[in-house]
């Protein structure tokens, strides 16, 4: 699916002032024929003030509601090519720059990842030995949500009972089933997990389990166990942006569930399409051909 | 089948767990003398006898080719398998429909190259001597290309402006724009190439260029060059049967274009789908990680002296 202009629209801002400060009562002597104009101006200022205050308060709490275009089957249409612009591939948390690593604000809500003490030690060791321990160094499948944060585009293709996400990195596919089947029984070690989706309003909610222990969350050694449970929420907020929220649960590694929040950007560059990043093919060719 | 080729076949299977999975098993004792499995010519004869069929349309008015489709050929010698190689590889007709002799029309230099590829596989005289080996089948490294991807089954999905093919094998996919968007420069070389599609009547036509030439056509050393243009024609000829044709134009390597033809059957129909009614997950595509479990085999291939296959450079005219 190449980029198409979505005919989505920002919902009309509600301009009706429903509550606000009552204008203070003016002395009766001022309300003569000549006194009406100042009063009208005063009331108008109060109304504008209340309106501006109301809109500002709304903007602080939530973006204006956006209604995405719908597919023929009524599902929100989130198809297209998307990519993150943050630096979570390097580190999910706030981090300074170093050689080859751009500085960035993290995507972890509150910035703290609630590791158990022994798990935090393992995270630090992972980080110290990341050149050899990071599964990315072997070009393995990235896992979830790491694949989203890789600095490569991905394309969403919807079917009535399945959302497919095709990633340029390592030609990864996620097939998110919405066919009524629950997660299959028994633990299965999968690199990308087993994903089941549902729509909550305009939000695609994806519940994933059945992960192995081999994948990490980023290049800074943040990791999980095979008890990882990921819930992702993809919410279109403009024709060109989706809010991407992730809840991580893993009682083996973390003391409590924790959240990430990021933005996915629609790629609208001329001629944009997924190309290839065949990590392991390049690596194998290098290993086989180097003297 | 002598003992040495048995050992060779056993080692080949050992080296190719990801490739050899889910294939039919044939017992040489039950295989009639002179029998060939059905290839391109048998398929074309069957196709000619099919009653006319009105192809259903998608809501966008395209021929509806969507669904989960089984693969084409077995993966071994695309020209012909003259004798039993192992229990998964019985004698088989060529998949080449044109030229009619079923042979790939190699230029002399390219045929010599193909012969070298096959000898260097050590299939006939299996040896642990690394000097006996040249290249291993590039597919053993969990990669695919066009048209070899079609040898495995895939799910085909259509949107208004795109055809998507998703293989379970190795999570290989293709995204084929239908809007004739400008291709990347020839400097961009990709395993799966650059594909552009359009419909001609009921037929989906996909033209692929920008290949890298690093994948063989089969596991027996047949190859095309990086400048090949592959034109695939895919048509629904009955409710559960696709006609798949791939024409390859590669004047650097061949004396003329050639065409491969094969049927692709809708999965869950015919044989093998007996469990589908009972298993609600039968129509799901579960993860086939390939490279992640392949490290040991990659090391074995290296230890046996196999080199990384790079496309041969045609001689200067």
Interface residues (C-beta under 8 A of the other chain):
Chain A: X1 X2 X4 X72 X79 X138 X139 X140 X141 X155 X157 X159 X164 X166 X171 X172 X173 X175 X177 X179 X181 X184 X190 X191 X192 X194 X214 X271 X273 X274 X275 X276 X278 X280 X281 X284 X285 X287 X288 X289
Chain B: X59 X141 X142 X143 X157 X159 X161 X162 X164 X166 X170 X171 X172 X173 X175 X177 X179 X181 X182 X184 X188 X190 X191 X192 X214 X280 X281 X284 X285 X286 X287 X289 X291 X292 X295 X298 X302 X307 X308 X310
